[in-house]
Amino acid sequence: MGIELRTSGGVAEVVIEFPPVNALPVRGWFDLADAVTAAGEDAAVRAVVIAAEGRGFCAGVDIKQMQGAPATRR
């Protein structure tokens, strides 16, 4: 579960897997950025595909994690 980088034949596939709907927690956004950066730095990679396991591509942020964060004033 999480973010996985798979590379084969010049194609990097960044796979998101945060069941049930692939809502990314804060750490997931950093891991996604790291995986895309790593794919871009690989001279053998000619294409990057972002995919997801499960029933949805990416539901956005993990609202449950946001609800547990302390409130900030603006």
HTML snippet that shows the backbone in 3Dmol.js (N, CA, C, O; Angstrom):
<script src="https://3Dmol.org/build/3Dmol-min.js"></script>
<div id="view" style="width:600px;height:400px;position:relative"></div>
<script>
const pdb = `
ATOM      1  N   MET A   1       0.847  -1.186   0.000  1.00  0.00           N
ATOM      2  CA  MET A   1       0.000   0.000   0.000  1.00  0.00           C
ATOM      3  C   MET A   1       0.882   1.235   0.000  1.00  0.00           C
ATOM      4  O   MET A   1       1.918   1.256   0.665  1.00  0.00           O
ATOM      5  N   GLY A   2       0.490   2.256  -0.730  1.00  0.00           N
ATOM      6  CA  GLY A   2       1.253   3.488  -0.808  1.00  0.00           C
ATOM      7  C   GLY A   2       1.521   3.869  -2.247  1.00  0.00           C
ATOM      8  O   GLY A   2       0.657   3.723  -3.111  1.00  0.00           O
ATOM      9  N   ILE A   3       2.726   4.359  -2.499  1.00  0.00           N
ATOM     10  CA  ILE A   3       3.155   4.750  -3.832  1.00  0.00           C
ATOM     11  C   ILE A   3       4.260   3.794  -4.261  1.00  0.00           C
ATOM     12  O   ILE A   3       5.210   3.552  -3.516  1.00  0.00           O
ATOM     13  N   GLU A   4       4.127   3.258  -5.460  1.00  0.00           N
ATOM     14  CA  GLU A   4       5.132   2.329  -5.967  1.00  0.00           C
ATOM     15  C   GLU A   4       5.603   2.803  -7.339  1.00  0.00           C
ATOM     16  O   GLU A   4       4.796   3.213  -8.172  1.00  0.00           O
ATOM     17  N   LEU A   5       6.910   2.745  -7.566  1.00  0.00           N
ATOM     18  CA  LEU A   5       7.496   3.089  -8.858  1.00  0.00           C
ATOM     19  C   LEU A   5       7.969   1.808  -9.521  1.00  0.00           C
ATOM     20  O   LEU A   5       8.804   1.089  -8.973  1.00  0.00           O
ATOM     21  N   ARG A   6       7.434   1.524 -10.701  1.00  0.00           N
ATOM     22  CA  ARG A   6       7.829   0.345 -11.484  1.00  0.00           C
ATOM     23  C   ARG A   6       8.390   0.847 -12.806  1.00  0.00           C
ATOM     24  O   ARG A   6       7.777   1.692 -13.458  1.00  0.00           O
ATOM     25  N   THR A   7       9.548   0.336 -13.205  1.00  0.00           N
ATOM     26  CA  THR A   7      10.163   0.766 -14.455  1.00  0.00           C
ATOM     27  C   THR A   7      10.479  -0.447 -15.320  1.00  0.00           C
ATOM     28  O   THR A   7      11.041  -1.434 -14.846  1.00  0.00           O
ATOM     29  N   SER A   8      10.107  -0.356 -16.604  1.00  0.00           N
ATOM     30  CA  SER A   8      10.382  -1.437 -17.536  1.00  0.00           C
ATOM     31  C   SER A   8      10.349  -0.903 -18.960  1.00  0.00           C
ATOM     32  O   SER A   8       9.407  -0.216 -19.356  1.00  0.00           O
ATOM     33  N   GLY A   9      11.376  -1.222 -19.718  1.00  0.00           N
ATOM     34  CA  GLY A   9      11.392  -0.865 -21.136  1.00  0.00           C
ATOM     35  C   GLY A   9      11.248   0.609 -21.429  1.00  0.00           C
ATOM     36  O   GLY A   9      10.596   0.978 -22.406  1.00  0.00           O
ATOM     37  N   GLY A  10      11.836   1.462 -20.613  1.00  0.00           N
ATOM     38  CA  GLY A  10      11.766   2.899 -20.850  1.00  0.00           C
ATOM     39  C   GLY A  10      10.505   3.570 -20.344  1.00  0.00           C
ATOM     40  O   GLY A  10      10.333   4.776 -20.518  1.00  0.00           O
ATOM     41  N   VAL A  11       9.622   2.806 -19.721  1.00  0.00           N
ATOM     42  CA  VAL A  11       8.376   3.352 -19.184  1.00  0.00           C
ATOM     43  C   VAL A  11       8.379   3.212 -17.670  1.00  0.00           C
ATOM     44  O   VAL A  11       8.590   2.122 -17.138  1.00  0.00           O
ATOM     45  N   ALA A  12       8.147   4.310 -16.987  1.00  0.00           N
ATOM     46  CA  ALA A  12       8.006   4.291 -15.529  1.00  0.00           C
ATOM     47  C   ALA A  12       6.519   4.375 -15.208  1.00  0.00           C
ATOM     48  O   ALA A  12       5.800   5.209 -15.759  1.00  0.00           O
ATOM     49  N   GLU A  13       6.072   3.512 -14.323  1.00  0.00           N
ATOM     50  CA  GLU A  13       4.679   3.531 -13.881  1.00  0.00           C
ATOM     51  C   GLU A  13       4.664   3.856 -12.395  1.00  0.00           C
ATOM     52  O   GLU A  13       5.218   3.116 -11.582  1.00  0.00           O
ATOM     53  N   VAL A  14       4.031   4.960 -12.053  1.00  0.00           N
ATOM     54  CA  VAL A  14       3.871   5.365 -10.662  1.00  0.00           C
ATOM     55  C   VAL A  14       2.463   4.938 -10.258  1.00  0.00           C
ATOM     56  O   VAL A  14       1.473   5.424 -10.804  1.00  0.00           O
ATOM     57  N   VAL A  15       2.390   4.021  -9.294  1.00  0.00           N
ATOM     58  CA  VAL A  15       1.103   3.432  -8.920  1.00  0.00           C
ATOM     59  C   VAL A  15       0.690   3.915  -7.531  1.00  0.00           C
ATOM     60  O   VAL A  15       1.452   3.818  -6.569  1.00  0.00           O
ATOM     61  N   ILE A  16      -0.530   4.435  -7.451  1.00  0.00           N
ATOM     62  CA  ILE A  16      -1.120   4.911  -6.199  1.00  0.00           C
ATOM     63  C   ILE A  16      -1.991   3.792  -5.642  1.00  0.00           C
ATOM     64  O   ILE A  16      -2.822   3.230  -6.356  1.00  0.00           O
ATOM     65  N   GLU A  17      -1.797   3.468  -4.358  1.00  0.00           N
ATOM     66  CA  GLU A  17      -2.647   2.445  -3.734  1.00  0.00           C
ATOM     67  C   GLU A  17      -2.901   2.811  -2.279  1.00  0.00           C
ATOM     68  O   GLU A  17      -2.125   2.465  -1.387  1.00  0.00           O
ATOM     69  N   PHE A  18      -4.001   3.516  -2.061  1.00  0.00           N
ATOM     70  CA  PHE A  18      -4.483   3.871  -0.729  1.00  0.00           C
ATOM     71  C   PHE A  18      -5.970   3.545  -0.679  1.00  0.00           C
ATOM     72  O   PHE A  18      -6.801   4.435  -0.860  1.00  0.00           O
ATOM     73  N   PRO A  19      -6.322   2.264  -0.431  1.00  0.00           N
ATOM     74  CA  PRO A  19      -7.726   1.862  -0.421  1.00  0.00           C
ATOM     75  C   PRO A  19      -8.533   2.633   0.633  1.00  0.00           C
ATOM     76  O   PRO A  19      -7.955   3.073   1.627  1.00  0.00           O
ATOM     77  N   PRO A  20      -9.816   2.806   0.454  1.00  0.00           N
ATOM     78  CA  PRO A  20     -10.610   2.216  -0.613  1.00  0.00           C
ATOM     79  C   PRO A  20     -10.715   3.088  -1.874  1.00  0.00           C
ATOM     80  O   PRO A  20     -11.048   2.564  -2.936  1.00  0.00           O
ATOM     81  N   VAL A  21     -10.442   4.404  -1.794  1.00  0.00           N
ATOM     82  CA  VAL A  21     -10.652   5.276  -2.958  1.00  0.00           C
ATOM     83  C   VAL A  21      -9.408   6.062  -3.354  1.00  0.00           C
ATOM     84  O   VAL A  21      -9.501   7.023  -4.117  1.00  0.00           O
ATOM     85  N   ASN A  22      -8.254   5.667  -2.846  1.00  0.00           N
ATOM     86  CA  ASN A  22      -6.984   6.315  -3.173  1.00  0.00           C
ATOM     87  C   ASN A  22      -6.944   7.793  -2.791  1.00  0.00           C
ATOM     88  O   ASN A  22      -6.455   8.631  -3.548  1.00  0.00           O
ATOM     89  N   ALA A  23      -7.466   8.094  -1.606  1.00  0.00           N
ATOM     90  CA  ALA A  23      -7.320   9.435  -1.049  1.00  0.00           C
ATOM     91  C   ALA A  23      -5.935   9.494  -0.393  1.00  0.00           C
ATOM     92  O   ALA A  23      -5.641   8.714   0.513  1.00  0.00           O
ATOM     93  N   LEU A  24      -5.095  10.413  -0.850  1.00  0.00           N
ATOM     94  CA  LEU A  24      -3.714  10.447  -0.385  1.00  0.00           C
ATOM     95  C   LEU A  24      -3.559  11.177   0.947  1.00  0.00           C
ATOM     96  O   LEU A  24      -4.054  12.291   1.113  1.00  0.00           O
ATOM     97  N   PRO A  25      -2.865  10.539   1.897  1.00  0.00           N
ATOM     98  CA  PRO A  25      -2.502  11.241   3.130  1.00  0.00           C
ATOM     99  C   PRO A  25      -1.339  12.186   2.814  1.00  0.00           C
ATOM    100  O   PRO A  25      -0.787  12.148   1.714  1.00  0.00           O
ATOM    101  N   VAL A  26      -0.975  13.017   3.764  1.00  0.00           N
ATOM    102  CA  VAL A  26       0.123  13.969   3.549  1.00  0.00           C
ATOM    103  C   VAL A  26       1.377  13.241   3.068  1.00  0.00           C
ATOM    104  O   VAL A  26       1.983  13.654   2.080  1.00  0.00           O
ATOM    105  N   ARG A  27       1.774  12.175   3.744  1.00  0.00           N
ATOM    106  CA  ARG A  27       2.977  11.425   3.359  1.00  0.00           C
ATOM    107  C   ARG A  27       2.863  10.910   1.926  1.00  0.00           C
ATOM    108  O   ARG A  27       3.863  10.851   1.211  1.00  0.00           O
ATOM    109  N   GLY A  28       1.654  10.538   1.499  1.00  0.00           N
ATOM    110  CA  GLY A  28       1.428  10.040   0.149  1.00  0.00           C
ATOM    111  C   GLY A  28       1.749  11.067  -0.923  1.00  0.00           C
ATOM    112  O   GLY A  28       2.274  10.720  -1.981  1.00  0.00           O
ATOM    113  N   TRP A  29       1.434  12.345  -0.655  1.00  0.00           N
ATOM    114  CA  TRP A  29       1.744  13.411  -1.625  1.00  0.00           C
ATOM    115  C   TRP A  29       3.255  13.566  -1.784  1.00  0.00           C
ATOM    116  O   TRP A  29       3.753  13.752  -2.895  1.00  0.00           O
ATOM    117  N   PHE A  30       3.978  13.489  -0.675  1.00  0.00           N
ATOM    118  CA  PHE A  30       5.439  13.575  -0.746  1.00  0.00           C
ATOM    119  C   PHE A  30       6.015  12.363  -1.470  1.00  0.00           C
ATOM    120  O   PHE A  30       6.931  12.500  -2.281  1.00  0.00           O
ATOM    121  N   ASP A  31       5.485  11.185  -1.183  1.00  0.00           N
ATOM    122  CA  ASP A  31       5.954   9.971  -1.842  1.00  0.00           C
ATOM    123  C   ASP A  31       5.660  10.002  -3.343  1.00  0.00           C
ATOM    124  O   ASP A  31       6.472   9.545  -4.147  1.00  0.00           O
ATOM    125  N   LEU A  32       4.499  10.540  -3.718  1.00  0.00           N
ATOM    126  CA  LEU A  32       4.146  10.674  -5.131  1.00  0.00           C
ATOM    127  C   LEU A  32       5.135  11.602  -5.837  1.00  0.00           C
ATOM    128  O   LEU A  32       5.619  11.290  -6.925  1.00  0.00           O
ATOM    129  N   ALA A  33       5.430  12.734  -5.216  1.00  0.00           N
ATOM    130  CA  ALA A  33       6.394  13.677  -5.791  1.00  0.00           C
ATOM    131  C   ALA A  33       7.773  13.042  -5.918  1.00  0.00           C
ATOM    132  O   ALA A  33       8.452  13.231  -6.927  1.00  0.00           O
ATOM    133  N   ASP A  34       8.187  12.297  -4.912  1.00  0.00           N
ATOM    134  CA  ASP A  34       9.492  11.618  -4.955  1.00  0.00           C
ATOM    135  C   ASP A  34       9.553  10.594  -6.086  1.00  0.00           C
ATOM    136  O   ASP A  34      10.569  10.490  -6.773  1.00  0.00           O
ATOM    137  N   ALA A  35       8.484   9.843  -6.281  1.00  0.00           N
ATOM    138  CA  ALA A  35       8.455   8.821  -7.329  1.00  0.00           C
ATOM    139  C   ALA A  35       8.502   9.453  -8.720  1.00  0.00           C
ATOM    140  O   ALA A  35       9.222   8.971  -9.594  1.00  0.00           O
ATOM    141  N   VAL A  36       7.748  10.514  -8.928  1.00  0.00           N
ATOM    142  CA  VAL A  36       7.756  11.195 -10.226  1.00  0.00           C
ATOM    143  C   VAL A  36       9.127  11.820 -10.480  1.00  0.00           C
ATOM    144  O   VAL A  36       9.639  11.765 -11.598  1.00  0.00           O
ATOM    145  N   THR A  37       9.716  12.409  -9.451  1.00  0.00           N
ATOM    146  CA  THR A  37      11.061  12.983  -9.575  1.00  0.00           C
ATOM    147  C   THR A  37      12.085  11.911  -9.922  1.00  0.00           C
ATOM    148  O   THR A  37      12.923  12.111 -10.802  1.00  0.00           O
ATOM    149  N   ALA A  38      12.020  10.778  -9.234  1.00  0.00           N
ATOM    150  CA  ALA A  38      12.951   9.675  -9.501  1.00  0.00           C
ATOM    151  C   ALA A  38      12.801   9.173 -10.932  1.00  0.00           C
ATOM    152  O   ALA A  38      13.796   8.892 -11.601  1.00  0.00           O
ATOM    153  N   ALA A  39      11.572   9.061 -11.400  1.00  0.00           N
ATOM    154  CA  ALA A  39      11.337   8.616 -12.773  1.00  0.00           C
ATOM    155  C   ALA A  39      11.925   9.623 -13.764  1.00  0.00           C
ATOM    156  O   ALA A  39      12.514   9.232 -14.773  1.00  0.00           O
ATOM    157  N   GLY A  40      11.768  10.902 -13.481  1.00  0.00           N
ATOM    158  CA  GLY A  40      12.290  11.944 -14.358  1.00  0.00           C
ATOM    159  C   GLY A  40      13.800  12.014 -14.381  1.00  0.00           C
ATOM    160  O   GLY A  40      14.386  12.456 -15.369  1.00  0.00           O
ATOM    161  N   GLU A  41      14.434  11.585 -13.313  1.00  0.00           N
ATOM    162  CA  GLU A  41      15.895  11.615 -13.232  1.00  0.00           C
ATOM    163  C   GLU A  41      16.546  10.390 -13.868  1.00  0.00           C
ATOM    164  O   GLU A  41      17.762  10.370 -14.056  1.00  0.00           O
ATOM    165  N   ASP A  42      15.763   9.378 -14.200  1.00  0.00           N
ATOM    166  CA  ASP A  42      16.279   8.153 -14.807  1.00  0.00           C
ATOM    167  C   ASP A  42      16.404   8.369 -16.321  1.00  0.00           C
ATOM    168  O   ASP A  42      15.398   8.500 -17.018  1.00  0.00           O
ATOM    169  N   ALA A  43      17.628   8.404 -16.818  1.00  0.00           N
ATOM    170  CA  ALA A  43      17.875   8.670 -18.240  1.00  0.00           C
ATOM    171  C   ALA A  43      17.255   7.613 -19.155  1.00  0.00           C
ATOM    172  O   ALA A  43      17.004   7.891 -20.328  1.00  0.00           O
ATOM    173  N   ALA A  44      17.007   6.419 -18.645  1.00  0.00           N
ATOM    174  CA  ALA A  44      16.422   5.352 -19.456  1.00  0.00           C
ATOM    175  C   ALA A  44      14.911   5.493 -19.612  1.00  0.00           C
ATOM    176  O   ALA A  44      14.320   4.860 -20.487  1.00  0.00           O
ATOM    177  N   VAL A  45      14.283   6.310 -18.781  1.00  0.00           N
ATOM    178  CA  VAL A  45      12.826   6.474 -18.811  1.00  0.00           C
ATOM    179  C   VAL A  45      12.441   7.496 -19.883  1.00  0.00           C
ATOM    180  O   VAL A  45      12.956   8.613 -19.916  1.00  0.00           O
ATOM    181  N   ARG A  46      11.526   7.082 -20.752  1.00  0.00           N
ATOM    182  CA  ARG A  46      11.050   7.947 -21.835  1.00  0.00           C
ATOM    183  C   ARG A  46       9.594   8.372 -21.652  1.00  0.00           C
ATOM    184  O   ARG A  46       9.122   9.291 -22.321  1.00  0.00           O
ATOM    185  N   ALA A  47       8.890   7.701 -20.748  1.00  0.00           N
ATOM    186  CA  ALA A  47       7.488   8.031 -20.479  1.00  0.00           C
ATOM    187  C   ALA A  47       7.163   7.681 -19.033  1.00  0.00           C
ATOM    188  O   ALA A  47       7.691   6.716 -18.481  1.00  0.00           O
ATOM    189  N   VAL A  48       6.290   8.477 -18.431  1.00  0.00           N
ATOM    190  CA  VAL A  48       5.837   8.223 -17.064  1.00  0.00           C
ATOM    191  C   VAL A  48       4.314   8.092 -17.090  1.00  0.00           C
ATOM    192  O   VAL A  48       3.610   8.969 -17.591  1.00  0.00           O
ATOM    193  N   VAL A  49       3.827   6.993 -16.547  1.00  0.00           N
ATOM    194  CA  VAL A  49       2.398   6.748 -16.454  1.00  0.00           C
ATOM    195  C   VAL A  49       2.026   6.779 -14.979  1.00  0.00           C
ATOM    196  O   VAL A  49       2.662   6.117 -14.159  1.00  0.00           O
ATOM    197  N   ILE A  50       0.998   7.544 -14.644  1.00  0.00           N
ATOM    198  CA  ILE A  50       0.493   7.563 -13.272  1.00  0.00           C
ATOM    199  C   ILE A  50      -0.807   6.769 -13.266  1.00  0.00           C
ATOM    200  O   ILE A  50      -1.757   7.094 -13.978  1.00  0.00           O
ATOM    201  N   ALA A  51      -0.828   5.724 -12.450  1.00  0.00           N
ATOM    202  CA  ALA A  51      -1.971   4.810 -12.406  1.00  0.00           C
ATOM    203  C   ALA A  51      -2.367   4.571 -10.954  1.00  0.00           C
ATOM    204  O   ALA A  51      -1.682   5.009 -10.029  1.00  0.00           O
ATOM    205  N   ALA A  52      -3.473   3.876 -10.772  1.00  0.00           N
ATOM    206  CA  ALA A  52      -3.933   3.573  -9.415  1.00  0.00           C
ATOM    207  C   ALA A  52      -4.537   2.182  -9.362  1.00  0.00           C
ATOM    208  O   ALA A  52      -5.132   1.708 -10.330  1.00  0.00           O
ATOM    209  N   GLU A  53      -4.376   1.543  -8.223  1.00  0.00           N
ATOM    210  CA  GLU A  53      -5.022   0.261  -7.948  1.00  0.00           C
ATOM    211  C   GLU A  53      -6.390   0.557  -7.334  1.00  0.00           C
ATOM    212  O   GLU A  53      -6.614   1.636  -6.786  1.00  0.00           O
ATOM    213  N   GLY A  54      -7.289  -0.398  -7.431  1.00  0.00           N
ATOM    214  CA  GLY A  54      -8.580  -0.247  -6.756  1.00  0.00           C
ATOM    215  C   GLY A  54      -9.638   0.418  -7.598  1.00  0.00           C
ATOM    216  O   GLY A  54      -9.544   0.472  -8.824  1.00  0.00           O
ATOM    217  N   ARG A  55     -10.653   0.926  -6.912  1.00  0.00           N
ATOM    218  CA  ARG A  55     -11.852   1.372  -7.619  1.00  0.00           C
ATOM    219  C   ARG A  55     -11.823   2.809  -8.112  1.00  0.00           C
ATOM    220  O   ARG A  55     -12.693   3.187  -8.897  1.00  0.00           O
ATOM    221  N   GLY A  56     -10.876   3.621  -7.696  1.00  0.00           N
ATOM    222  CA  GLY A  56     -10.833   4.994  -8.166  1.00  0.00           C
ATOM    223  C   GLY A  56      -9.416   5.434  -8.437  1.00  0.00           C
ATOM    224  O   GLY A  56      -8.471   4.930  -7.831  1.00  0.00           O
ATOM    225  N   PHE A  57      -9.267   6.386  -9.360  1.00  0.00           N
ATOM    226  CA  PHE A  57      -7.915   6.839  -9.684  1.00  0.00           C
ATOM    227  C   PHE A  57      -7.291   7.555  -8.490  1.00  0.00           C
ATOM    228  O   PHE A  57      -6.262   7.117  -7.976  1.00  0.00           O
ATOM    229  N   CYS A  58      -7.895   8.636  -8.051  1.00  0.00           N
ATOM    230  CA  CYS A  58      -7.383   9.369  -6.883  1.00  0.00           C
ATOM    231  C   CYS A  58      -8.486  10.284  -6.378  1.00  0.00           C
ATOM    232  O   CYS A  58      -8.944  11.176  -7.091  1.00  0.00           O
ATOM    233  N   ALA A  59      -8.903  10.055  -5.153  1.00  0.00           N
ATOM    234  CA  ALA A  59      -9.996  10.836  -4.586  1.00  0.00           C
ATOM    235  C   ALA A  59      -9.517  12.163  -4.003  1.00  0.00           C
ATOM    236  O   ALA A  59     -10.326  12.930  -3.479  1.00  0.00           O
ATOM    237  N   GLY A  60      -8.227  12.444  -4.085  1.00  0.00           N
ATOM    238  CA  GLY A  60      -7.703  13.699  -3.553  1.00  0.00           C
ATOM    239  C   GLY A  60      -7.030  13.480  -2.218  1.00  0.00           C
ATOM    240  O   GLY A  60      -6.255  12.540  -2.046  1.00  0.00           O
ATOM    241  N   VAL A  61      -7.333  14.358  -1.267  1.00  0.00           N
ATOM    242  CA  VAL A  61      -6.700  14.271   0.053  1.00  0.00           C
ATOM    243  C   VAL A  61      -7.506  13.372   0.984  1.00  0.00           C
ATOM    244  O   VAL A  61      -8.700  13.155   0.778  1.00  0.00           O
ATOM    245  N   ASP A  62      -6.842  12.859   2.000  1.00  0.00           N
ATOM    246  CA  ASP A  62      -7.495  12.027   3.006  1.00  0.00           C
ATOM    247  C   ASP A  62      -8.170  12.949   4.016  1.00  0.00           C
ATOM    248  O   ASP A  62      -7.513  13.480   4.911  1.00  0.00           O
ATOM    249  N   ILE A  63      -9.475  13.138   3.876  1.00  0.00           N
ATOM    250  CA  ILE A  63     -10.238  14.060   4.736  1.00  0.00           C
ATOM    251  C   ILE A  63     -10.149  13.651   6.198  1.00  0.00           C
ATOM    252  O   ILE A  63     -10.091  14.515   7.073  1.00  0.00           O
ATOM    253  N   LYS A  64     -10.136  12.359   6.481  1.00  0.00           N
ATOM    254  CA  LYS A  64     -10.045  11.904   7.875  1.00  0.00           C
ATOM    255  C   LYS A  64      -8.749  12.381   8.514  1.00  0.00           C
ATOM    256  O   LYS A  64      -8.736  12.757   9.686  1.00  0.00           O
ATOM    257  N   GLN A  65      -7.654  12.368   7.748  1.00  0.00           N
ATOM    258  CA  GLN A  65      -6.386  12.849   8.278  1.00  0.00           C
ATOM    259  C   GLN A  65      -6.439  14.366   8.503  1.00  0.00           C
ATOM    260  O   GLN A  65      -5.894  14.868   9.486  1.00  0.00           O
ATOM    261  N   MET A  66      -7.087  15.083   7.602  1.00  0.00           N
ATOM    262  CA  MET A  66      -7.204  16.540   7.752  1.00  0.00           C
ATOM    263  C   MET A  66      -8.048  16.912   8.974  1.00  0.00           C
ATOM    264  O   MET A  66      -7.758  17.894   9.657  1.00  0.00           O
ATOM    265  N   GLN A  67      -9.090  16.128   9.245  1.00  0.00           N
ATOM    266  CA  GLN A  67      -9.962  16.416  10.381  1.00  0.00           C
ATOM    267  C   GLN A  67      -9.216  16.275  11.699  1.00  0.00           C
ATOM    268  O   GLN A  67      -9.578  16.916  12.686  1.00  0.00           O
ATOM    269  N   GLY A  68      -8.180  15.447  11.728  1.00  0.00           N
ATOM    270  CA  GLY A  68      -7.405  15.239  12.941  1.00  0.00           C
ATOM    271  C   GLY A  68      -6.304  16.267  13.146  1.00  0.00           C
ATOM    272  O   GLY A  68      -5.675  16.304  14.204  1.00  0.00           O
ATOM    273  N   ALA A  69      -6.065  17.108  12.132  1.00  0.00           N
ATOM    274  CA  ALA A  69      -5.005  18.117  12.233  1.00  0.00           C
ATOM    275  C   ALA A  69      -5.496  19.305  13.055  1.00  0.00           C
ATOM    276  O   ALA A  69      -6.682  19.634  13.033  1.00  0.00           O
ATOM    277  N   PRO A  70      -4.571  19.953  13.788  1.00  0.00           N
ATOM    278  CA  PRO A  70      -4.968  21.128  14.562  1.00  0.00           C
ATOM    279  C   PRO A  70      -5.409  22.271  13.646  1.00  0.00           C
ATOM    280  O   PRO A  70      -4.874  22.441  12.550  1.00  0.00           O
ATOM    281  N   ALA A  71      -6.374  23.038  14.100  1.00  0.00           N
ATOM    282  CA  ALA A  71      -6.874  24.173  13.332  1.00  0.00           C
ATOM    283  C   ALA A  71      -5.845  25.290  13.308  1.00  0.00           C
ATOM    284  O   ALA A  71      -5.107  25.499  14.271  1.00  0.00           O
ATOM    285  N   THR A  72      -5.810  25.998  12.198  1.00  0.00           N
ATOM    286  CA  THR A  72      -4.918  27.153  12.079  1.00  0.00           C
ATOM    287  C   THR A  72      -5.739  28.398  11.802  1.00  0.00           C
ATOM    288  O   THR A  72      -6.789  28.327  11.162  1.00  0.00           O
ATOM    289  N   ARG A  73      -5.270  29.520  12.277  1.00  0.00           N
ATOM    290  CA  ARG A  73      -5.969  30.789  12.031  1.00  0.00           C
ATOM    291  C   ARG A  73      -5.340  31.489  10.846  1.00  0.00           C
ATOM    292  O   ARG A  73      -4.141  31.371  10.595  1.00  0.00           O
ATOM    293  N   ARG A  74      -6.158  32.208  10.134  1.00  0.00           N
ATOM    294  CA  ARG A  74      -5.666  32.978   8.980  1.00  0.00           C
ATOM    295  C   ARG A  74      -5.852  34.437   9.221  1.00  0.00           C
ATOM    296  O   ARG A  74      -5.501  35.253   8.369  1.00  0.00           O
TER     297      ARG A  74
END
`;
const viewer = $3Dmol.createViewer("view");
viewer.addModel(pdb, "pdb");
viewer.setStyle({}, {cartoon: {color: "spectrum"}});
viewer.zoomTo();
viewer.render();
</script>
